[in-house]
Amino acid sequence: MAHSKDEPLNADVPLFLVQGAAWLHLCQIPGMWVMGRRVMDIPLELRKLSPLASAVVRVIALAVLTLLVVIGVLIATHPEDALGTRLGRAQCLFLGLFWSVRLGVQVRYYTHLGWPRTRDGRVLQAMLVGIFAIQSLGYLGAWLLPF
């Protein structure tokens, strides 16, 4: 975004925050694969379920992954709409709260639910906490700042 003499430089801050948070949605794709295959062996866990239950879990996981990625790409490619409309700002607030809760859930997984303490498990935990924190702060910051 080019600046005129009358426009403050900090007008880009909400755009930077919302786009940064939104593009991080793409981390869901490799993150699900790494978590599912290298850290938790989800295919083994799914084999313990009935074929129907396994299929339902797979469809739900794919639907969640698809929704998160598409929402992120839409916001990242249309940040002015996300910040310049009431609906878009409400979506930023929701996503900021969503990723804050997801951050809390991730911390709980690690501290109380036996998250793997392998090297891959610790690295993935640190990455997830960082990503969710950035997304929370990015969306909430973009929502709070004037645009």
N, C-alpha and C positions, 0 to 999 in steps of 0.2 A: 504494500500500500504506500503510495507516494504521499508526502506531507506538503501542505501549503504552509505559508508563514503563520497563518491564523490557527492552524490545527496543532494541538499539542502532540508531542511524540508519544506520550503514554496512551494515546487512543488505540495503539496496536496491541497493548498488553492483553486486553480481553480476547482479541483474536488469536494471539500467540497461545494463551492458556487453553482456550477451547479447542484449537486445532491440535495442540500437543496431546491433550487428553484424548481427543477423538482418534488420532492416528494410532495411539497405543492400543486401541481395540484390536488392531491387526495382530498383536502379540498373542491373542487367544488361539490362533491357529497353531503355531509351533508350541505354545505353552500346553495346550491340551494333548498334543502328541507326546511331548517330553514327559509330562506328568503321567499320562496314561500308559506309556510304554516303558519308560526308563525308571520311574520312581515308584509307581503303584502297581504295575502289571495288571491293568484293567482287563485285558483279554482273559486272563486267568480268573479274575473275579466274575466276569460276565458268564464264563462257562459254568460257574456254580449255580447260576440262576436257571429257571426253566427257559426254554427257547422263546416263549412269548414274553416273559419278563425281560429277558436279555434284549429282545428286539425293541421293546418299549423304551428301555433305558437308552439304547443307542439313538432312537428317533428323538427323544427328548434332548439328549446331549447335542445332537446335530442341529436341532431347532434353536436351542439356546446359543450355540456357537454362531449360527447363521444370523440370528437377530442382533447379537452384540457386534458382529463385524459390519453388518449392513448399516446399523445405526451409527457406528463410528465413522464409516466412510461418508455417509450422508452429511453428518455434522462437519467433518473435516473439509468436505468439498463445498459446503454452503454455510460457512461460519457467520456470515452477515445475517442470514436468516435465523440461525440459532441464537444470535445475540440481539437481533433487532425486532423480534416479534415476541408477543406475550407467550405464545405456545413454545417458541424456541427457548426462551428464558426459563420457562417452567420445566422444559426437558433438561436444561443444564442443571437446575436445582435437583431434579429427580436423580439424574446420573451422578451428581456429586454425592448425594445421600446414598445412592445404591453402591457406589464404589467405596464409600466410607464403611458401610456395613460389610461389604465383601472383604475389606481390609481386616475388620474385626474378626470375621469368621476365619480368615486365613491365620491370624495370630492364634486363635483358639485351636485350630487344627494342630498347630505346631506345639502349643503348650499343654494341651489337655487330651488330644485324641490320637496320639501316637504317630504323628507325621514322621516319615522315615528320616533317620539321622545319618543316612549315607551321605557321601560327598555330593552326589546329584540331588538328594533331597534337601540338603542345606543350601546349595546354590539356587535351586528352584525356589525355595522359601524366601530367600533374600530378594530374588528377582520379583517374585509376586508381590511381596510387601512393598517394594519400591515402586512397581508399576501401579498398584492400587492406590498408594499414597499420592503419587503424581496425578493420577486421574481424579481422585477426590479433590485435591487442592486445585487442580486445573479447572474442573467444572464449577466448583463452588466459588473460586476466585473470579472466574468469568461471569458468574451470576451476580456476584456482589459488586463488581466494578461497573461504573457507568459506561455505556457504549453509545 
